[in-house]
């Protein structure tokens, strides 16, 4: 059942008095008698969803550009893996150190610094004239994405004013996926058909971020009791309350396995296209990655009646076929097989992300929502990165085909773990 955004302060009185509170003004139900308040909630939710999507546009824009950066700066495949690792370090720094920030200072006050880090990342990409700049740009991008993902996801859950269970998770996950779909396509097309192939997309992105930052001042804040700078607690921790930890296991492992496949596409697909399928055009790489996320976004939005546990199991069941088709496409040097693998991977990713986020939203205490979502996001970004880094290292030692086969085998085994966790700990709808 969807958790209300209106809390009785007397009922919360047994908690730490400094805990943030959700504003009573946020009690927007679908039965509200105030249409202006309801319209304000919908408008605010839309702006936050756009902000979330735009942050993931920036996270995926470099994907089709990596071969061009390699050609321009002359770095190796293992250096590309390390550049991706810098993005991951930024994610983990943001989620572990800043994950509770939005619960303490408010959603807007945490979102604006996230956009600031995104602006800094794009500016570094524009100025980049050597490999070292790419490390800095991806580190900043990781910080921006991690902070924005946790904050905006919690904000959307609190702004949502409808009665449909799980819809807030679908809105957040679809915004994420649409942003991930738009980023590589946008960058790939500009790189191939416009001027300044390594810079123009980031210049345009800077302008878009500025507009979105201004728009957030029109969104109602949902945390009414906020701490001052002297009261902030930034000690790194994974914040999952004890009473929900067993329920947390299945969605967390599902997210890890799902994002392992997504990370492969985001970091390594352009090189696979160029080396195995002889498709080196940035627009082609951008289009294939776009297709993965676009299929996922459509799957998220078109299967609202499918309950979260059923969606999770469906997504996990499709994950192994998509992985082995990806390996087959490399062996056969077949674009049709790659596109089929992409379609199945998109459905699997959409289901896995959507349903696991629904479970997290359902079990997270509202006064610690951003912290719990941050802990969940840690598992996503770990899945997004650790296999990619492992593939990069193994590829340097044994070759890409063996590395991709090992990745497919290990992820297939991993995909079965959430089903066992769900059966043992009972993922109730």
GIDA-V706658 format. One record per pair of residues at least 24 apart in sequence whose ideal C-beta (glycine too) atoms are under 8 Angstrom apart, sorted by the first residue. I is the first residue (numbers start at 1). GAP is how many residues later the second one is. D is the distance in whole Angstrom. If there is no record, write none. Layout:
BEGIN
((I	GAP	D) (I	GAP	D))
END
This chain:
BEGIN
((1	164	6) (1	361	8) (2	158	7) (2	161	7) (2	163	5) (2	164	8) (2	166	7) (2	360	8) (3	154	8) (3	358	8) (3	359	7) (3	361	8) (3	363	5) (4	25	8) (4	362	8) (5	153	5) (5	154	8) (5	217	6) (5	361	7) (7	359	6) (7	360	7) (12	355	7) (15	352	7) (18	209	6) (18	213	6) (19	84	8) (19	206	8) (19	348	5) (19	349	8) (20	83	5) (20	84	6) (20	86	8) (20	203	5) (20	204	8) (20	205	5) (20	206	6) (20	207	7) (20	347	6) (21	202	7) (21	203	5) (21	204	4) (21	346	7) (22	136	6) (22	200	6) (22	201	6) (22	202	7) (22	344	6) (22	345	7) (23	197	8) (23	198	7) (23	199	6) (23	200	7) (23	201	4) (24	200	7) (25	195	7) (25	199	7) (26	132	6) (26	133	7) (26	194	7) (26	196	5) (28	131	8) (28	133	4) (29	132	7) (29	134	8) (30	131	6) (30	132	5) (30	133	5) (32	129	7) (38	123	6) (40	180	6) (41	118	5) (41	119	8) (41	120	4) (41	179	7) (42	119	7) (43	175	7) (43	176	8) (44	115	5) (44	174	7) (44	175	4) (44	176	5) (45	111	6) (45	114	4) (45	115	6) (45	116	8) (45	126	7) (47	165	8) (47	168	5) (47	169	7) (47	171	6) (47	172	5) (48	59	8) (48	63	8) (48	104	5) (48	107	5) (48	108	5) (48	111	7) (48	168	8) (48	171	6) (49	103	8) (49	107	6) (49	122	6) (49	123	7) (49	126	4) (50	125	7) (50	162	6) (50	165	8) (51	60	6) (51	64	7) (51	97	7) (51	101	6) (51	161	5) (51	164	8) (51	165	7) (52	96	6) (52	97	7) (52	100	4) (52	101	7) (52	104	7) (52	120	6) (52	123	5) (52	124	6) (52	127	7) (53	122	4) (53	123	7) (53	125	5) (53	126	3) (53	129	7) (54	125	6) (54	154	6) (54	155	7) (54	158	6) (55	59	7) (55	60	8) (55	63	6) (55	89	6) (55	90	6) (55	93	4) (55	94	7) (55	97	7) (55	124	7) (56	89	7) (56	93	8) (56	119	8) (56	120	5) (56	121	8) (56	123	3) (56	124	5) (56	127	7) (57	122	5) (57	123	8) (57	125	5) (57	126	4) (57	129	7) (57	148	7) (57	151	8) (58	60	5) (58	63	7) (58	64	6) (58	83	6) (58	86	7) (58	87	7) (58	125	7) (58	147	6) (58	151	8) (59	28	8) (59	82	6) (59	86	5) (59	120	8) (59	121	7) (59	124	7) (60	119	7) (60	120	5) (60	123	3) (60	124	5) (60	127	8) (60	206	6) (60	229	7) (60	233	8) (61	122	4) (61	123	7) (61	125	7) (61	126	4) (61	140	6) (61	141	7) (61	144	7) (62	63	7) (62	72	8) (62	75	8) (62	76	7) (62	79	8) (62	125	7) (63	120	7) (63	121	4) (63	124	7) (63	202	8) (63	203	5) (63	204	7) (63	206	7) (63	207	6) (63	222	7) (63	223	7) (63	226	5) (64	120	5) (64	123	6) (64	124	4) (64	127	6) (64	206	6) (64	218	4) (64	219	7) (64	221	4) (64	222	4) (64	225	7) (65	122	6) (65	123	8) (65	126	6) (65	132	8) (65	133	6) (65	136	8) (65	217	6) (66	201	8) (66	204	5) (66	205	7) (67	203	5) (67	204	7) (67	207	6) (67	213	6) (67	215	7) (67	218	7) (68	123	6) (68	129	6) (68	130	6) (68	214	6) (69	62	8) (69	65	6) (69	129	7) (72	126	7) (73	57	6) (73	58	5) (73	61	7) (75	56	5) (76	320	8) (77	194	7) (77	315	6) (77	318	6) (77	319	6) (78	314	6) (78	315	7) (78	318	5) (79	52	6) (80	187	7) (80	191	8) (80	312	7) (81	186	8) (81	307	7) (81	308	6) (81	310	8) (81	311	3) (81	312	7) (82	53	8) (82	310	8) (83	48	8) (83	51	5) (83	52	6) (83	55	6) (84	54	7) (84	183	5) (84	301	7) (84	304	6) (84	305	7) (84	308	8) (85	300	7) (85	304	5) (86	48	8) (86	49	5) (86	50	8) (86	52	4) (86	53	5) (86	56	7) (87	51	4) (87	52	7) (87	54	6) (87	55	4) (87	58	8) (87	298	7) (88	54	6) (88	293	6) (88	294	8) (88	296	7) (88	297	4) (88	298	8) (88	301	7) (89	50	6) (89	53	6) (90	48	7) (90	49	4) (90	50	6) (90	51	6) (90	52	2) (90	53	4) (90	54	8) (90	55	8) (90	56	7) (91	51	4) (91	52	8) (91	54	6) (91	55	4) (91	286	8) (91	290	4) (91	293	8) (91	294	7) (92	50	8) (92	54	7) (92	286	7) (92	289	7) (92	290	8) (93	49	7) (93	50	6) (93	53	7) (94	48	7) (94	49	5) (94	50	8) (94	51	8) (94	52	3) (94	53	4) (94	56	8) (95	51	5) (95	52	8) (95	55	6) (95	279	5) (95	280	8) (95	282	5) (95	283	5) (95	286	7) (96	140	4) (96	141	7) (96	142	7) (96	278	8) (96	282	7) (97	137	6) (97	139	5) (98	45	8) (98	48	8) (98	49	5) (98	136	7) (98	276	8) (99	51	6) (99	140	7) (99	271	7) (99	272	6) (99	274	8) (99	275	3) (99	276	7) (99	278	8) (99	279	8) (100	133	7) (100	134	8) (100	137	8) (100	139	6) (100	268	8) (100	270	7) (100	271	5) (100	274	7) (101	46	7) (101	50	8) (101	131	7) (101	133	7) (101	269	8) (102	48	7) (102	49	4) (102	52	6) (102	53	8) (102	121	7) (102	268	4) (103	51	8) (103	120	7) (103	264	7) (103	265	6) (103	266	7) (103	267	5) (103	268	6) (104	122	7) (104	123	5) (104	127	8) (104	128	6) (104	129	7) (105	118	8) (105	121	5) (105	122	6) (105	127	7) (106	115	5) (106	116	8) (106	117	4) (106	120	5) (107	44	6) (107	45	8) (107	47	7) (107	48	4) (107	51	8) (107	112	8) (107	114	6) (107	115	6) (107	116	6) (107	263	8) (108	108	5) (108	109	7) (108	111	7) (108	113	5) (109	117	7) (110	37	6) (110	41	4) (110	260	8) (111	36	8) (111	37	6) (111	40	5) (111	41	6) (111	44	7) (111	105	6) (112	101	6) (112	104	7) (113	34	7) (114	29	8) (114	30	5) (114	31	8) (114	33	4) (114	34	4) (114	37	6) (115	29	7) (115	33	7) (115	94	5) (115	97	7) (115	98	5) (115	101	8) (116	28	8) (116	97	8) (117	24	8) (117	26	5) (117	27	4) (117	30	7) (118	26	4) (118	27	8) (118	30	7) (118	91	5) (119	87	6) (119	90	5) (119	91	7) (120	24	8) (122	80	4) (122	81	8) (122	83	5) (122	84	5) (122	87	7) (123	79	8) (123	83	7) (125	73	8) (125	74	7) (125	77	4) (126	73	5) (126	76	5) (126	77	6) (126	80	8) (128	70	7) (142	239	8) (146	228	8) (146	231	7) (146	235	7) (149	27	7) (149	224	8) (149	228	5) (150	220	5) (150	223	5) (150	224	4) (150	227	5) (151	219	6) (153	204	7) (153	220	5) (153	224	8) (154	215	4) (154	216	4) (154	219	5) (155	64	8) (155	67	6) (157	204	5) (157	212	6) (158	64	4) (158	208	7) (158	211	7) (159	60	8) (159	61	7) (159	63	7) (164	140	7) (165	193	8) (165	197	8) (166	138	7) (166	142	6) (166	188	8) (166	192	4) (166	195	8) (166	196	8) (167	137	7) (168	193	6) (169	185	6) (169	188	4) (169	189	4) (169	191	8) (169	192	5) (170	130	5) (170	131	6) (170	134	6) (170	184	6) (170	188	8) (172	185	6) (173	127	5) (173	177	7) (173	180	5) (173	181	5) (173	184	5) (174	123	5) (174	126	5) (174	127	5) (174	180	8) (176	177	7) (177	116	5) (177	117	8) (177	119	5) (177	120	4) (177	123	6) (177	172	8) (177	173	6) (177	176	7) (178	115	7) (178	116	8) (178	119	5) (180	82	8) (180	86	8) (180	109	8) (180	113	4) (181	108	8) (181	109	5) (181	110	8) (181	111	8) (181	112	4) (181	113	4) (181	115	8) (181	116	6) (182	108	7) (184	82	8) (184	101	7) (184	102	4) (184	103	8) (184	105	4) (184	106	6) (185	98	8) (185	101	5) (185	102	6) (185	104	8) (185	105	4) (186	100	7) (187	95	7) (187	99	6) (188	93	8) (188	94	4) (188	95	4) (188	96	7) (188	97	6) (188	98	2) (188	99	7) (189	93	8) (189	94	5) (189	97	7) (191	91	4) (191	92	7) (191	95	8) (192	89	6) (192	90	5) (192	91	4) (193	90	7) (197	85	7) (238	137	5) (238	140	7) (239	129	6) (239	132	4) (239	133	6) (239	135	7) (239	136	5) (240	132	6) (240	135	5) (241	124	6) (241	127	7) (241	131	7) (244	119	5) (244	120	7) (244	121	8) (244	128	8) (246	179	4) (247	112	7) (247	116	5) (247	178	6) (247	180	7) (248	112	7) (248	115	7) (248	124	8) (248	127	8) (248	128	7) (249	169	8) (249	172	5) (249	176	6) (250	62	7) (250	106	8) (250	109	7) (250	168	5) (250	171	4) (250	172	4) (250	175	7) (250	177	6) (251	61	7) (251	104	7) (251	105	3) (251	106	7) (251	108	4) (251	109	6) (251	125	7) (251	167	8) (251	176	8) (252	104	7) (252	123	8) (252	124	6) (252	127	4) (253	126	7) (253	161	7) (253	164	5) (253	165	5) (253	168	6) (254	58	5) (254	61	7) (254	62	7) (254	98	5) (254	101	7) (254	102	4) (254	164	4) (255	97	7) (255	98	7) (255	101	5) (255	102	8) (255	121	6) (255	124	5) (255	125	4) (255	128	6) (256	123	5) (256	124	7) (256	126	6) (256	127	3) (256	158	7) (257	59	7) (257	62	6) (257	95	7) (257	126	6) (257	154	6) (257	157	5) (257	158	5) (257	160	8) (257	161	7) (258	57	7) (258	61	7) (258	90	7) (258	91	5) (258	94	3) (258	95	6) (258	98	7) (258	122	8) (258	125	7) (259	90	8) (259	94	8) (259	121	5) (259	122	7) (259	124	4) (259	125	4) (260	123	5) (260	124	7) (260	126	8) (260	127	4) (260	147	8) (260	151	5) (260	154	7) (261	58	6) (261	61	7) (261	62	7) (261	84	5) (261	87	7) (261	88	6) (261	150	7) (262	30	7) (262	83	8) (262	87	5) (262	122	6) (263	120	7) (263	121	4) (263	122	6) (263	124	6) (263	125	5) (264	62	8) (264	123	7) (264	124	6) (264	127	7) (264	143	7) (265	24	5) (265	27	5) (265	77	8) (265	80	7) (266	118	7) (266	122	8) (267	121	5) (267	125	8) (268	120	6) (268	123	6) (268	124	8) (271	129	8) (272	58	6) (272	128	7) (272	132	8) (273	65	8) (275	125	7) (276	53	8) (276	54	5) (276	57	6) (276	124	8) (277	52	7) (277	56	6) (277	57	8) (277	58	6) (277	61	7) (278	55	8) (279	56	7) (288	50	7) (288	51	7) (288	54	6) (291	48	7) (291	51	5) (291	52	7) (291	55	7) (292	50	5) (292	53	6) (292	54	5) (292	57	7) (293	53	7) (293	56	8) (294	52	7) (295	47	7) (295	48	5) (295	50	8) (295	51	3) (295	52	6) (295	55	7) (296	50	4) (296	51	7) (296	53	5) (296	54	3) (296	57	7) (297	53	7) (298	52	8) (299	47	7) (299	48	5) (299	51	4) (299	52	6) (299	55	8) (300	50	5) (300	51	8) (300	53	7) (300	54	5) (303	48	7) (303	51	8) (307	122	5) (308	46	8) (308	47	4) (308	48	8) (308	50	4) (308	51	6) (308	54	8) (308	119	7) (308	121	6) (309	46	7) (309	113	6) (309	118	5) (309	120	6) (310	45	8) (311	40	5) (311	43	6) (311	44	4) (312	39	7) (312	40	6) (312	43	4) (312	44	6) (312	47	8) (312	106	7) (312	110	7) (312	115	8) (313	106	6) (313	109	8) (314	37	5) (315	32	7) (315	33	5) (315	34	7) (315	35	7) (315	36	3) (315	37	4) (315	40	7) (316	32	7) (316	36	7) (316	99	5) (316	100	8) (316	102	6) (316	103	6) (318	26	5) (318	27	8) (318	29	6) (318	30	4) (318	33	7) (319	26	8) (319	29	5) (319	33	7) (319	92	7) (319	93	7) (319	96	5) (320	88	8) (320	91	8) (320	92	4) (320	95	6) (322	26	6) (323	84	7) (323	85	4) (323	88	6) (323	89	6) (324	84	6) (324	88	8) (326	78	7) (326	82	7) (327	74	8) (327	77	5) (327	78	6) (327	81	5) (330	70	7) (330	71	6) (330	74	6) (331	70	7) (353	27	8) (359	68	6) (387	24	7))
END
